[in-house]
Amino acid sequence: MLRVGTSGWQYRSWREAFYGGRPTSGWLAAYAATFGTVEVNSSFYRLPERHTVAHWAEATPDDFCFVLKVSRYLTHVRRLRDPEEPIERFLDRAEPLGPKLGAALLQLPPDFRIDVDRLAAVLERWPADVPLAVELRHDSWFVDEVRSLLGERSVPLVRTDRDGRPQEPAWVTADWCYVRLHEGTARPRPCYGDRALRSWRDRIVDGWGTGARGFAFFNNDPQACAPRNAVRFRELASAAGVDVG
């Protein structure tokens, strides 16, 4: 199944447009009534406490799943050096999710140039039972050696979009995909129009077929574009025969 959602659920601009004026305490449950997954970006800036994570699990249906972004302490401060303790801490905080932990996102800094040994060390220490997707943002990473490393570990390269343009090569390094859409050019900006949404649906089908598994998240939260685009993308993908949730 291709799970479609947004990058977070707590945005003031969504209060009326998406949540119908509900109090913030009910937003996660309301979000989960429409979507089956969410990408948690706040864990990148500060790892949540275990009791907070347990509350997320309790507030969502049994088949809901979370994707947590790995702490910037590992990616931006240590720049992947000595990954054992940051990985252990991340997994400890995520543990209350249980089976609702769908995957984790490792996003490298845009100025972090290729260092295959450091990335390989992280992948070596990452537990096999927690799917991991890697977002590489410096062009120096896009070489055959890195593609082979990701393929050997069955780790997908995150595909991202800005201004309607893909930012990474169309690598297929795993049997599941991970797409992040940041900024469309339709009105109101940063929404995506149907043409752009169809192009991303087609890229997923071209790479993984109509049986595609993985995640597609919308991170264009202003103007409540993200939830609106996510719903529409799900419709367009389903119309093409993709099993979406």
Secondary structure in CASP SS format (residue, H / E / C, confidence):
PFRMAT SS
TARGET T0000
AUTHOR 0000-0000-0000
METHOD secondary structure of the structure
MODEL  1
M C 1.00
L E 1.00
R E 1.00
V E 1.00
G E 1.00
T E 1.00
S E 1.00
G C 1.00
W C 1.00
Q C 1.00
Y C 1.00
R C 1.00
S C 1.00
W H 1.00
R H 1.00
E H 1.00
A H 1.00
F C 1.00
Y C 1.00
G C 1.00
G C 1.00
R C 1.00
P C 1.00
T H 1.00
S H 1.00
G H 1.00
W H 1.00
L H 1.00
A H 1.00
A H 1.00
Y H 1.00
A H 1.00
A C 1.00
T C 1.00
F C 1.00
G C 1.00
T E 1.00
V E 1.00
E E 1.00
V E 1.00
N C 1.00
S H 1.00
S H 1.00
F H 1.00
Y H 1.00
R C 1.00
L C 1.00
P C 1.00
E C 1.00
R H 1.00
H H 1.00
T H 1.00
V H 1.00
A H 1.00
H H 1.00
W H 1.00
A H 1.00
E H 1.00
A C 1.00
T C 1.00
P C 1.00
D C 1.00
D C 1.00
F C 1.00
C E 1.00
F E 1.00
V E 1.00
L E 1.00
K E 1.00
V C 1.00
S C 1.00
R H 1.00
Y H 1.00
L H 1.00
T H 1.00
H H 1.00
V H 1.00
R C 1.00
R C 1.00
L C 1.00
R C 1.00
D C 1.00
P C 1.00
E H 1.00
E H 1.00
P H 1.00
I H 1.00
E H 1.00
R H 1.00
F H 1.00
L H 1.00
D H 1.00
R H 1.00
A H 1.00
E H 1.00
P H 1.00
L H 1.00
G H 1.00
P H 1.00
K H 1.00
L E 1.00
G E 1.00
A E 1.00
A E 1.00
L E 1.00
L E 1.00
Q E 1.00
L C 1.00
P C 1.00
P C 1.00
D C 1.00
F C 1.00
R C 1.00
I C 1.00
D C 1.00
V H 1.00
D H 1.00
R H 1.00
L H 1.00
A H 1.00
A H 1.00
V H 1.00
L H 1.00
E H 1.00
R H 1.00
W C 1.00
P C 1.00
A C 1.00
D C 1.00
V C 1.00
P C 1.00
L E 1.00
A E 1.00
V E 1.00
E E 1.00
L C 1.00
R C 1.00
H C 1.00
D H 1.00
S H 1.00
W H 1.00
F C 1.00
V C 1.00
D H 1.00
E H 1.00
V H 1.00
R H 1.00
S H 1.00
L H 1.00
L H 1.00
G H 1.00
E H 1.00
R H 1.00
S C 1.00
V C 1.00
P C 1.00
L E 1.00
V C 1.00
R E 1.00
T E 1.00
D E 1.00
R E 1.00
D C 1.00
G C 1.00
R E 1.00
P E 1.00
Q C 1.00
E C 1.00
P C 1.00
A C 1.00
W C 1.00
V C 1.00
T C 1.00
A C 1.00
D C 1.00
W C 1.00
C E 1.00
Y E 1.00
V E 1.00
R E 1.00
L E 1.00
H E 1.00
E E 1.00
G C 1.00
T C 1.00
A C 1.00
R C 1.00
P C 1.00
R C 1.00
P C 1.00
C C 1.00
Y C 1.00
G C 1.00
D H 1.00
R H 1.00
A H 1.00
L H 1.00
R H 1.00
S H 1.00
W H 1.00
R H 1.00
D H 1.00
R H 1.00
I H 1.00
V H 1.00
D H 1.00
G H 1.00
W H 1.00
G C 1.00
T C 1.00
G C 1.00
A C 1.00
R C 1.00
G E 1.00
F E 1.00
A E 1.00
F E 1.00
F E 1.00
N C 1.00
N C 1.00
D C 1.00
P H 1.00
Q H 1.00
A H 1.00
C H 1.00
A H 1.00
P H 1.00
R H 1.00
N H 1.00
A H 1.00
V H 1.00
R H 1.00
F H 1.00
R H 1.00
E H 1.00
L H 1.00
A H 1.00
S H 1.00
A H 1.00
A C 1.00
G C 1.00
V C 1.00
D C 1.00
V E 1.00
G C 1.00
END
